[in-house]
Amino acid sequence: MTITPTPAPRIAVIGAGPGGLTCARVLQVHGVAATVYDRASGPDDRNQGGTLDLHPDDGQAALKEAGLLEEFFRLARPEGQEMRQFDAATGNLRFHHEPAEGQLSAPEIDRGQLRDLLLDALTPGTVRWGHALQSVEGPADGPRRLHFANGTVVEADLVIGADGAWSKVRRVHSSAIPRHIGVNYLEAWFHDVDDRHPEIAEIVGLGSAMAADGDRCLFAQRNSGGHIRVYIIQAGPADWLARAGLTEQDTDRIRTLLLDRYRDWSPGLRRLLTDNDGLYLDRPLYALPVPHTWESDPTVTLLGDAAHLMPPLGVGVNLAMLDACELALAVAGHDTVADAIRAYEKTMLPRSTEMQSALDGAAAGLLSDEPFDPSHLDAD
């Protein structure tokens, strides 16, 4: 009797962020092919963002499964675990954590470096750039048809939505729309800081520095290559800038507004508001409703922000990479895609609901002027 082998599933990962790339890499490590589709025109289409820390139980665990943990440690900055807290009014140091020698609980890495690490590990041609997803169609039991803005139509037996906060894949599962959480970031960049901005380099040190007064916060992060990013954090509506009659192009007028709002802060800290190189970037914060769950679908699932968008409090990328790793292992270890999705979501959905509930409303805590709690720092 001739046995016809079951064809390998056609897997489409939507989104070439850390989650999508981690999923594709772990699948390939286990001999499972996948194609990643991303709306960007190429890997250098836009700035990838600031720095992040990867934790042993999620981000680092995923990189270990991907065979990239040693390379991550060669790129990461253990010194970036340094943390400083200043008094907003006086500029005096209130709290200072310096990582112990060899501490690797949460080393920092630039998002761009992490993305390149994952990209370079994939089989050439895995990522298809310039593919902005418009819709997912087809029956629940497959195959699904993916329609892209460039006119391409692709069939897939498994569609993985790793396409972030405003996921198009999410629409298959739910009508949930991210809601503004009443807090906004305004991002400012500083370049060649040790030579051009030595006072700011001294404030921030090798890791992160923050100050808050109960209504406003400044959070600064050292990036690699002599760069620092500062997040100016304020409560308010998502369109606060427009309500002030401003756009991101109005750099000088934004500075004037910020100096007024932070007028009671120390002169040294106010330099984090005004000495930046270039424009300010407006980043309202959004989150998905809690809980965000769905009935399992045999051909479509979600990971990362597409599944459980939360405030940016240090867990987003770590959870996305853990989701990605667990989903890839489930696909590699089950006979059918439907079984793999059920097994993955059985763990992922309760975990994300628990984390969403814990962080719901927590972004407002960024504005608190309470002394920093050292227990928030991971122990190695």
Secondary structure, 3 states (H helix, E strand, C coil): CCCCCCCCCCEEEECCCHHHHHHHHHHHHCCCCCEEECCCCCCCCCCCCCEEECCCCCHHHHHHHCCCHHHHHHHCEHHHHCEEEECCCCCCEEEEECCCCCCCCCCEEEHHHHHHHHHHHCCCCCEECCCCEEEEECCCCCCEEEEECCCCEEEECEEEECCCCCCCHHHHCCCCCCEEEEEEEEEEEECCHHHHCHHHHHHHCCCEEEEECCCEEEEEEECHHHCEEEEEEEECCCCHHHHCCCCCCCHHHHHHHHHHHCCCCCHHHHHHHHCCCCCCEEEEEEECCCCCCCCCCCCEEECCHHHHCCCCCCCHHHHHHHHHHHHHHHHHHCCCHHHHHHHHHHHHHHHHHHHHHHHCCHHHHHHCCCCCCHHHCCCC
